């Protein structure tokens, strides 16, 4: 079976509606975990030079701006503001931005699973993109509603993944010294991994010396 390895050459990352106003709406994941996932994906895109599209509602959206933690990572990265469509592809600016990435595989994450995430993923499938959904960076109103939306997408061919698994696929090996610093930085976002980071780095050094 031929399975493409996700890389900066074939993959684009799309972050959808990470706005502060949703923080009191979703319960399938806690807010800090969702922010952490958004930050991790932005750092992954920028660190591995993966094309990135970030989209949210209209400017001056009463639901609030992007998470401040995400904005801090993105800096001056352009944002695609949309109107009221659940499928972001219904907005020409978004479709143009995604097409400009010129990548066949899209990695989606954001809010809310049962709304803009599921419908944008369906829009991508209809345009013959291969789609992955980052489960630990995506949330819905309740766990049951989130799970129902994810199940629907998986049945239609969307691949579920986690943000660290995606980064691992980009990194491939600790021996790639050009980018391993990016990966180590991402590990600091995982409390358990962060505690053992020094031991991990020491083990990698031992392996490289053998």
N, C-alpha and C positions, 0 to 999 in steps of 0.2 A: 504494500500500500504506500502510495506517495503522499507524504504529509509535509507541507511547507513549514519550514522553521520561520517563525515570526522574526522579522528584522526591520531595521530602519528603511530597507530597500523595498519592502512589500507591505508595510503596515503603517496606518495612520491612527492616531488616538483622538477621540471626540469626547469632550466633557460637556455635559448638558445640565443647565439650570441649577448649579450649585449656589443658590441664593439663600441669604440668611432667613428670609421669611418662611422657608419650608422647615426650619429647625423644630418648630412646635407642631408639625403635622405628621412627620413619619415616625414610626415606632418599630419598624422591622430591624433597625440598627440604632445604636445610640449616636448622638450628634458628634462626639469626639472621634468615634471610629469612622464616620462618614467624612468628616473633615480630613482625617488622617489619610484616608483612601484617595481623596481628591488631590491633596498635596503630593502624595506618593506618585500618582499618575502624572502630574505636571512635572515633577522632578525626573521621572523616567523619560518622558518625552524630550525634555530639554537636555538631560544628561546624555542620552543615547542618540540625540539628533533625529528623533522620530517626528514626522510632521504632526502638528497639533492644531485642532480646531476647538475653540471654546465658545459656547453659545449660551445665551440666556435671553430673558424677555426684553421688552422695550427699555430704552434709556429712561431713567427716572422711574423705574418700576416700583410701585408701592410695596411690593413684596421684599424689597431690599436689594442691596448689591451682592456681588460675589462674597463668599466667605473671605474675610480679611487675610486669613492664613494662606488661602489659595492666591489671592491677589498679590501677596508679597512675593510668592514664588514666580508668578507670571510676569511681573514687572510691566513692561510696555507691550507685551504680546497682544495682538489685536483680538477684539471680541466681536462676535457676530450677534447683534441684537435682532430679535424676532418679534413677530406679532403674537397672535393667539392660537396658532396651529399646534396641535399635539405632535404631529409629524414634522420635525424640523426641516425635512426636505421640501415641505410645501412653501418654505421661504426661499426665494431665489438666491439671496445672499449666502445662505447656508449651503445650498446645493452647489453653488459656484465655489465656495471655499473648500468643500470636501473634494470636488472634482479636481481642484488645483493641486491637491496633495498628490494626485496620480498614484494612488495605492489601491490594491485590490482587496486588502483585508482591513476592516475597520474594527477598532476596539472602542466600545461604548461604555460609559459610566455616567452616573448622575442621579437626578431626581425628576419626577417620581417614577418608580418602576412601572406602575400600572398606567401611567399617562404618557408623558413625552418619551420615556425610555422605550417602552414596548412599541409605540407607534413609529418612532424614528428608526428603531431596529427593523421593523417591517418595511419601512420605506427603503432602507438600505438593501434588504433582501430582494425587493422588487426591482432594484437597479443592478442586481447581480453582484453585489459586494458579498464577500465572506465576512461574517460578523462574529466577534467575541463580546461577551458581556462580563465586566469585572464585578463579581457578586459582592465582594467586600468593600466596594466603593459606590454601591447603588442601594437605594432604600425606597420603601413604599409605606403606605399609610399603616398597614398592619402586617405582621409576618405572613398571615394567610393570603392577603392580597398580593404581597410581594412574590410569594412562592407561586401563586397561580400565574402571574405574568411571566415569571422566569420559566415555568413549565411549558407554557405556550410557546415561548421563543425557542427553547431547547428542542421541542418536538418539530419545529420548523427548520432546525439546522443551526441555530446559534450555539456557539461554544461557550460554556461558562468557564471562568477562570478567576484567579485572584491577582491582586496587583503585584505581589512578590513573585508569583509564578510567572507572570508576564515579564517582569524584570529579569528573572533567571533565564528566560528564553532569549532575551536580548544579550545578556552577559555571556551565556554558554559555559564559561569556565573562569575560575578564579585566576587562571594563568594569563588571562588577557589583561595585562597591566595598564593598557591605555584607558580602559573604562572601569576597572575593578573599584576604583575610588567612588564612582557613581553608585555602584552596588552596595558598597560598605555604608555610604551615606544613607541609602534607603533602609538598610538593616537597622539603623538607629531609630527608625519610626516604629519598629516592632520591639516592645519592651523586653520580651524574653530573649530575642536575638541580641538586643543591645547589651544585655548583661553579659553575654558570652562572646562579644565581638573580639575582644583581645585574644581569647583562647582560639577562636576561629582563625584569626590572622596568623597566629603562631603556628597553627596546624598547617595552614596553606604554605607558610614559609618552609616548614619542615618537608612538606611534600615536594616543593620546588627544588630543595637542596638534595633530595635523594636521587 
